[in-house]
Amino acid sequence: MRFTIPLTAKYVVIGCLGIGALGSAACADGRGTPTSPGSSVASSDASSAVAFPRSGALRIKKNCDAYQGAAGQFCTITESNVNEIEVGTRVVYVSDLDYPLLNTEVVLDTPGPGNNKAFGRCILSLASKLGQCVFNGGTGKFTHVWLSADVTYLSGNDWAWTGTYNFNPRD
């Protein structure tokens, strides 16, 4: 009789082994001295770390005049406190609205040149006008993005996202 491990279990085992190896390597500074998460890392360009914070509180407003519930339609970011998510970025909805619930994959698509897209999912109750969006990865400047936002209704076709973001690679 042949014993097989389900594919998902294989990924869990491989992931745990990989995380353990990364964790042990990351906990030493080369001299056998443990480093703390708050220890500073030398950078060849210290000014970029100051100019572009890599994590923090998220505050975004978007206008949904162009969104009528069909796949491929979008809302437009009108205010953002995150440099990488600039005004004019589109939030493109992959699936149709299934009233009264929006439950769809979404793509943040920035204006201008480059392939800078973030991929996530939004779930929103139109009855309560409350929801949540989570993004995890993308292309270009969004390769290592993680974002979690509560969605709230403002007025008219305007909505707000408040939450946290992180552009650092995750284990």
Residue, then its C-alpha position, 0 to 999 in steps of 0.5 A: m500500500r502506498f502512502t501519499i501526503p496531500l498536496t496542501a500538507k506538503y506545502v505546509v511542511i515545506g513552508c514550515l521548514g523554510i520559515g525555520a531556516l529563514g528565522s534562524a538565519a535572520c536572528a543572528d548578525g554574523r557574530g553569533t549575537p541575536t538581533s532584534p526586530g528594531s535593530s537598524v539595517a545598513s542601507s546604501d541609500a538611507s534617504s529612500a527609507v525616509a522618503f518612502p515609509r514601508s509600513g503604517a496607517l492607511r487612509i484612502k478615499k475613493n470615488c465610485d462614479a464610474y462603478q455600476g456593479a459590472a466586472g471590469q469597472f472601477c473606482t478612483i482613488t481621490e486621496s491617499n496618505v501612501n506615496e505608492i498608492e497615488v491619487g488617480t489609482r484605479v480600484v478595478y473590480v474583477s467580478d460582477l456585484d451580487y447585490p446586496l453583497l460585493n465579494t470580488e477580487v480587485v486590482l489596484d492599477t496606478p496611473g502612468p508608466g510601469n506594471n504596478k498592480a496590487f492584487g486583493r479581495c474586497i467584501l462589502s455589504l451594501a446593506s450595512k455599507l461596511g466591508q473589508c479589503v485585503f491586498n497581498g502582493g502584486t507587480g512592480k512597486f507592489t511586489h511585497v505589499w500587504l494591505s488591510a483596510d476597513v471600508t466605510y461609506l462617506s456620501g454620494n459615491d465616495w468611500a473610505w479605506t482605513g487600516t494598515y499597510n506594509f511593503n516589506p517582504r513577509d516570511 
